[in-house]
């Protein structure tokens, strides 16, 4: 998302389209969020990838604990669209729930985590 460390990868070849939400739960994972299966909604940003090589770079940045899948996203205006997203599939022993599914609200300052 804008303002967070990995956004620089998107800024190099993607255009922000809108915000939206998907079904699932959000957990905190020592400085970054993870989308997992569950009841609820998770909010985020939707981008158009302008550079075809960017998807492979994003896969690398996300790492082996995240798997890329297509999902239905409810856009800010209420329309639905299919988009790529990353689901967390790694260990959860140290994960904590982010009940409202909004990482920006839970961690508004990228430089300082309230959980450290």
Residue pairs with C-beta under 8 A, 6 or more apart in sequence:
1 7
1 44
1 45
1 103
1 104
2 16
2 45
3 104
3 110
4 32
4 110
5 110
6 32
6 61
9 54
9 57
9 58
9 61
10 47
10 54
10 58
12 51
12 54
13 49
13 50
13 51
13 53
13 54
14 47
14 48
14 49
14 50
14 51
14 54
15 47
15 48
15 50
16 45
16 46
16 47
17 46
17 47
17 48
18 45
18 46
18 75
18 76
18 77
19 43
19 44
19 45
19 46
19 75
19 76
20 43
20 44
20 45
20 46
20 73
20 74
20 75
20 76
20 81
20 83
21 41
21 42
21 43
21 44
21 73
21 74
21 101
22 35
22 41
22 42
22 44
22 71
22 72
22 73
22 74
22 85
23 39
23 40
23 41
23 42
23 71
23 72
24 35
24 36
24 37
24 38
24 40
24 41
24 42
24 87
24 101
25 35
25 36
25 37
25 38
25 39
25 40
25 42
25 97
25 98
25 101
26 33
26 34
26 35
26 36
26 40
26 42
26 97
26 98
26 101
26 102
26 103
27 33
27 34
27 36
27 88
27 92
27 95
27 96
27 97
27 98
28 34
28 95
28 96
28 97
28 98
28 103
28 106
28 107
28 115
29 88
29 90
29 94
29 95
30 94
30 115
31 113
31 116
33 98
33 103
33 107
34 65
34 66
34 87
34 88
34 90
34 95
35 42
35 85
35 86
35 87
35 88
36 87
36 88
36 92
37 87
40 99
40 101
41 74
41 101
42 101
42 102
43 101
43 102
43 103
43 104
44 85
44 103
46 73
46 75
46 81
46 83
49 55
55 68
55 84
58 68
58 86
59 68
62 68
62 86
64 90
65 88
65 89
65 90
65 91
66 86
66 87
66 88
66 89
66 90
67 86
67 87
67 89
68 84
68 85
68 86
69 84
69 85
69 86
69 87
70 82
70 83
70 84
70 85
71 82
71 83
71 84
71 85
72 80
72 81
72 82
73 80
73 81
73 82
73 83
73 85
74 80
75 81
96 115
98 106
100 106
106 114
107 113
107 114
107 115
